[in-house]
Amino acid sequence: MNQVVIASKNKHKLEEIKAILKDFPLTIKSMDEVGLANLEIIEDGETFEENSMKKAVEVMKETGAIAIADDSGLEVDAIHNQPGVYSARFSGEGATDEKNNEKLLNMLKDVPMEKRDARFVSVISVAFPDGKKISVRGECKGMIGFEKKGESGFGYDPLFIVPEYDKTFAELGSVVKNKISHRAHALKKLEIALEELF
């Protein structure tokens, strides 16, 4: 019952999810550790919910264990909630964090600060071998800066300013980020849902 596989190859996500689940009586494994390093799951859903549940269900079927998957990304109001589910591959073929950030800054170059509202969204889904499913959604609201700031984090972290701190995720560092991020909010909700189950 207590083996959980995290359906992600992103080591940053693995670390964040592991850190927040450490108090549960769960043995947490990565896809690599259960021999699924080469499993490719096509993320063709139109919502974070669809993508995260698809990943969780596929990994649960492959392993027979509880599977947890996260699908997350950035939504920017001024560009109709883009990049959304395409956050990781926003700049197209061969996308990198660098290219994605560059594309976002270009699209927002004429947008004034007061119209640069954005949110990071994380949807975490859990698929259980008995067919039970859970999905929770967390958000963190902020603004997109005009230039990258800070050295920590990944993805859009150097551009995403958290108003209460007036700093980007990349400047705040992982300890603060893990307390206030979209994934932290989703994992808090997940924690409550799991407490009820266990």
C-alpha positions in Angstrom: 0.0 0.0 0.0 2.7 2.4 0.9 5.0 2.4 -2.2 4.5 5.6 -4.2 6.1 6.3 -7.6 6.5 9.9 -8.7 5.6 10.1 -12.4 8.2 12.7 -13.3 11.7 12.7 -14.7 12.2 16.3 -13.7 14.7 16.1 -10.8 13.6 19.5 -9.4 9.9 18.3 -9.2 11.1 15.0 -7.6 13.0 16.9 -4.9 10.1 19.3 -4.2 7.5 16.5 -4.0 9.8 14.3 -1.9 10.5 17.1 0.5 6.8 17.8 1.1 5.8 14.1 1.4 8.6 13.2 3.8 6.3 12.9 6.9 4.0 10.3 5.4 4.6 6.6 6.0 5.4 6.2 2.3 8.3 4.7 0.4 8.8 7.1 -2.4 10.5 6.0 -5.7 11.3 7.8 -8.9 10.5 6.4 -12.3 14.2 5.5 -12.7 14.2 3.5 -9.5 11.3 1.3 -10.7 12.7 0.7 -14.2 10.6 3.2 -16.1 13.4 5.5 -17.1 12.4 5.1 -20.8 8.7 5.4 -20.4 7.5 8.3 -22.6 4.1 9.6 -21.8 2.6 11.9 -24.4 1.2 15.0 -22.7 -1.6 15.8 -25.1 -4.2 17.1 -22.7 -5.6 20.6 -23.0 -5.5 21.2 -19.2 -3.1 20.6 -16.4 -5.7 18.2 -14.9 -5.8 16.0 -18.0 -2.1 15.8 -18.3 -1.3 15.1 -14.7 -4.0 12.4 -14.4 -2.8 10.7 -17.6 0.7 10.5 -16.2 -0.4 9.1 -12.9 -2.7 6.5 -14.4 0.0 5.3 -16.9 2.6 4.9 -14.2 0.2 3.2 -11.8 -0.7 0.7 -14.5 3.0 0.0 -15.3 4.0 -0.5 -11.6 0.9 -1.6 -9.8 1.9 1.1 -7.2 0.3 4.3 -6.2 1.5 7.0 -8.7 1.7 10.7 -8.1 2.1 13.1 -11.1 2.3 16.8 -11.3 1.5 19.0 -14.3 2.4 22.6 -13.9 3.1 25.7 -15.7 2.8 29.4 -16.0 -0.3 31.4 -17.1 0.1 35.1 -18.0 -3.0 37.2 -18.2 -1.8 39.6 -20.9 -1.2 36.8 -23.4 -4.4 34.8 -22.8 -3.0 32.5 -20.2 -0.1 31.4 -22.3 2.2 29.4 -22.1 -0.1 27.2 -19.9 0.2 23.5 -20.6 2.9 24.3 -23.1 5.2 26.0 -20.5 8.0 23.5 -20.8 8.0 23.5 -24.6 6.9 27.1 -25.2 9.7 28.0 -27.5 9.1 25.0 -29.8 11.4 22.2 -30.8 14.5 22.0 -28.6 13.0 24.3 -26.0 15.2 25.3 -23.1 14.5 27.4 -20.0 16.6 30.1 -21.6 14.7 30.2 -24.9 11.3 29.9 -23.1 12.1 32.9 -20.9 13.4 34.9 -24.0 10.1 34.2 -25.9 8.0 35.3 -22.9 9.9 38.5 -22.5 9.6 39.3 -26.2 5.8 38.7 -26.1 5.5 41.0 -23.1 8.0 43.7 -24.2 5.3 46.4 -24.6 3.2 45.4 -21.6 3.5 47.7 -18.6 4.2 46.3 -15.1 0.6 46.7 -13.9 -0.6 44.4 -16.7 2.0 41.7 -16.2 -0.1 39.5 -13.8 0.6 35.8 -13.9 0.2 32.7 -11.9 2.0 29.5 -11.5 -0.4 26.5 -11.5 0.3 23.0 -10.3 -2.2 20.1 -10.5 -1.1 17.0 -8.7 -3.0 13.8 -9.4 -2.8 10.4 -7.6 -3.9 7.2 -9.2 -4.4 4.2 -6.8 -4.3 0.6 -8.0 -7.9 0.1 -6.7 -9.1 2.7 -9.2 -9.4 5.6 -6.8 -8.2 8.9 -8.2 -7.5 12.3 -6.6 -6.6 15.7 -8.3 -5.7 18.9 -6.4 -4.8 22.3 -7.8 -2.5 24.9 -6.3 -1.7 28.4 -7.6 0.8 31.1 -6.7 0.0 34.6 -8.0 2.7 37.0 -9.1 4.0 39.3 -11.9 6.4 38.8 -14.8 9.5 41.0 -14.5 11.3 42.8 -17.3 14.5 40.9 -16.8 15.7 37.7 -15.2 16.9 38.0 -11.5 18.3 35.4 -9.2 20.3 32.2 -9.4 18.2 29.5 -7.9 15.1 27.6 -9.2 14.4 26.6 -12.8 12.0 27.3 -15.6 10.4 30.8 -15.4 11.6 31.3 -11.7 14.0 34.2 -12.6 11.1 36.2 -14.2 8.3 35.4 -11.7 8.0 38.1 -9.0 6.2 37.3 -5.8 4.6 40.6 -4.7 4.8 40.0 -0.9 8.5 39.6 -1.1 9.2 41.8 -4.2 11.6 39.2 -5.3 11.6 36.5 -8.0 11.3 32.8 -7.2 14.9 32.5 -8.3 16.0 35.2 -5.8 14.0 33.7 -2.9 15.7 30.3 -3.0 14.2 26.9 -2.6 13.4 27.0 1.2 11.0 30.0 0.8 9.8 28.9 -2.6 8.8 25.4 -1.3 6.6 27.1 1.3 4.7 29.4 -1.0 4.8 27.9 -4.4 1.9 26.6 -6.5 3.3 23.1 -5.9 3.4 23.7 -2.2 -0.2 24.8 -2.2 -1.2 21.7 -4.2 0.8 19.4 -2.0 -0.9 20.9 1.1 -4.2 20.0 -0.4 -2.9 16.6 -1.3 -1.6 16.1 2.2 -5.1 16.7 3.6 -6.7 14.3 1.1 -4.1 11.6 1.9 -4.6 12.0 5.6 -8.2 11.3 5.2 -7.3 8.1 3.1 -4.6 6.8 5.4 
